Amino acid sequence: GSVFGRAMTFAIPSTCLAVILHHNLHQDYDLNMSPFSSYNFVLGFLVVFRSTQAYSRFWEAGTTLQQVRGNWFNAISSCIAFCSEVPADKERVDQFKHSLVRLGSLLYCSSLQQIGRCRNEQYEIIDLDGFDQTSLQYLADSPEKPLVLLQWMQQLIVKSHASGVLSVPP
């Protein structure tokens, strides 16, 4: 929900109190405004400080997300670059590439869902062709989807290396 309602529960009574005090105390009394000035200075300082901190954290998180995306892209593209060029393996290589890219898409999507505030947010992914229903159901029921997907990617890479689809020197 919105913080507007919670903020108003404090703002409205404070405003009413300030108006009442202003009308009652401002008439004949000579007020020393120094405590109010000090309070306003400290409050303003805290608001600016907290806003600056929140802004810094927002950009740090955004930068980290882009770095993660870039690192995963580099890892997947490196695996694709090391695929076998043997014409007899073309079908298996294509299947490996498609599976790896789809797993990468699912990994980024599930990672965004895990760190996001809205758990049911729908992010675009590449289609799920090539995955059986049992595996997809296991993934849907898993509380740690990114870890499951990373494990699946590692298994795919190891199996592809063992079968000759990936021709990476050890």
Salt bridges, closest charged atoms under 4 A:
ASP89 OD1 - ARG92 NH2 2.97
ASP94 OD2 - LYS90 NZ 2.98
ASP127 OD1 - ARG102 NE 2.56
